[in-house]
């Protein structure tokens, strides 16, 4: 599995959180967002986590990964927004932004939020947000700060969460990662 480094403050924590899951079969590596889609696929990763970052301008090849790669993808924060942009959704500056603990309401657990609902406290650190879902996506969670806190493609294993499951302040972040890994193992 690859964690794509989008220069966010928590990208190394994503790597660490995945490595700390005690899953000996799981090989996780932090990679540059400047690799081409074909370079990503040379190693046949079981899945791709698009990490957070400071801006869309520093997102490298992430939009191309979402459009061209046929592997499970989880977008976190900026990664969530990049998935929306890549597949026809919209992103805008949030009315309030989120830089604290936020209460999230789980609307639909789907496979990625299984066992996390009906609500949880998460760590948010963002100004922008997904404002319009891409076609063929469903909203999985919302909050008072952000109406699309989590989303999933209805046919493909592509998921996004606006919050940071990798930080200790997020409840059940480890479960979210375990759910994503289960999707990756099933696909492979």
N, C-alpha and C positions, 0 to 999 in steps of 0.2 A: 504494500500500500504506500502511496505517495502522499505527503502533505506538501502542498504548493505554497511556497513562501511568498506572500504578497506584502512583505515588509511591515506587517502589523506587530504590535507589541506582544501579542500572545502566540505567535506561530510556533515558537519553540515549546510552549506549554501544550499545544495540541500534540506535537510529536511525543512529548513526555507522557501525556495522559494516555495516549494509545499504547505506548511501550509498557506502561505500568499496569496494564490490564491483565497481566499474567496469562497471556495467550501465546504459548510457545511457537505456534504455527505462524504467528503474525510477524512479518518483517516490515518495518516502517522506516521510511527515509524522508527527510526534508529535501525538497528539490526547488530549483529556481523556476520562477514563472516565465523565464525566457526560453525554456526548452520548447522545441517544436512538438506538435502532437505526435509525430512519428518517433521522435526521441523519447517521449514519454512511454510509448507503446513498445519500444525495444525490450524493456524489462518485463513486460506483461504484468503490470501491477493489478492487484485484485480490486482496487478502488482508488479514488482520488478525493482528497479533502482540500477544498479551496479555502485557504486561511483568510483572515482579516487583513486589512491594510489601511493606509492613510487616505488613499484616493483612487478613483477609477483610472486616473492617468498612469498609475504605477502597477496596473494589473497585468502587464505583460501579455502572454498568450492565453489567458484564462478563458476568454470568450470563445476562442477557437477550440479549446479543450471541451467545453460544454457542447459545442456544435458538432464536433467531429469524432469524439471518443465514445465508444460503445462499452463503457464500464460504469459501475456505480459511482456517483458523484455526490458528495455532501459539501454544501457551501456554508461557511460560517461568516456572519457579519458581511463584510465586503464580498465574500464568496457567494453568499445568498443573493446579494444585489446583482452580481455578475451573471449568475444563472438567469435571473429575470431578464436582464438586458439582452443576453445572448439569444433567448428564445422568444422574444417579442413582448415582454412585460415592460413596465416603466418604473423608474426610480426617481425620487425627488428628495429635496431637503425636508426632513421631518419638521412638524410644527413645534415639537418640543425637544426632540432628540432624547437620547437616553444615556446617562453616565452614572448609573447606580443600580441597585437592586430593583427589579421590576417583577410584578406579579403577572404571570402569563396564564391565560385561560386556554386549555387544550380543547379544541372544537372537535377534532378527529384524530385519533391516535395513529392511524395508518400503521405501517411497520416501523417507521423511524421514531415515533413518540410512544410506542407501546410501553405501558407500565409507568408513564410519566404523569398522566392526568389524574384528576380533572384540572388541577392547577399546580403551578410550581413557581418558586422564586428563582429568578435567573439574573445573571450579571449582563447588563447592556452597556455598550460603549460605542455609540454611533451618533451621527448627525443625519445621515441619509437613510432612506428606507424604501422598500418596494412599495409602490403606490398602486400598481395595477399588475395582477397576476398574468403571467404568460399564458397563451392558449394551452389547453390540456393540463393545467395545473389546478390543484385544489388547495385552499387555505386550511392549514391544520391548527394554527394557534393565533391568538391575538392578545393585545394588552391595551391599557389606556394610553400608552406611549406610541404604539405602532399597531395598525390593523392587520398587517401580514407579518406576524412574528415567525411563522414557519409555513412551509409549503412543500408539496410533493407533486411530481409528474404523475398523471393517472395511469400511464402505461410503462414508463421507463424508471429505472432505479436512480432518480435524480431528486435530491432533497435540499432544502435550504432552511437555515435557522438564523434569525437576526441576532440572537444572543450568543454568549460564549460558554459552551458546555465544558471547556477545558479549564476554567478557573474554579477555585474552591468555593466561591460565593454562589455558584449555580447548583441548585439541587438536582440530583439525578443526572448530572452530566455524563458520568461513567456509563449509565444505562443507555443514554442516547448513543454513545460511541459503540457499545456492545450491540445495539440494534443495527447500526450501520455495518458493523463487521459481519453480522449474521447475514445481511443482504449480500455483502461482497462474497462470502463463502458459498452462498446458495448460487450466485451467478456464475462463479468459477467452477 
